Amino acid sequence: MAKKKGNDLSKFSVPPFASDNEIWIKVLEVLTPSEQLEASLSQSEFNDPYMGGKEIIVKRSDQSDIAVALLTEVTVDGDEWAIYREH
């Protein structure tokens, strides 16, 4: 997991065919401690915006956005994700 401080972009990897729950755990690991506490799995959206694409809109309990996680690359070794934080 490569977290870039001072930037709104963070990246992480998951094993091939990782479950939504495994991906959610990785998303939480990249967020700040306050974002982790605010993130609501039940309010967040897991989407397939196009064939082969995946995104997670990470939301708070009040349904405001914290970040968007996007699947950026699929390889035999695993899937690469990028997280973009909301301002």
C-alpha positions, 0 to 999 in steps of 0.5 A: 500500500502506497499512501501519498501524504499531502496529496488527494490520491492514494493507491492500494492493491488487493489479491485477484478476485478480492471480495467487496469486504476485503476491498472495503478493509483496504479502503479504510486502511488508506483513509485518515483515522477521522475518515475511518471513523466517519466512513459508513459501509451501509451508506457507501455505494459499490458500483460497476459503472461500465463493463469491467469497471468498479468504483466505491463511493465512500460516504458518511452516515449523513450520505456526504462523500469522503472519497471515491475508490476506482479500480485502475488495473487488473493483473494476474497478481491482483487489482490496483485501486486509486482513492480520490478524496473529496474536499 
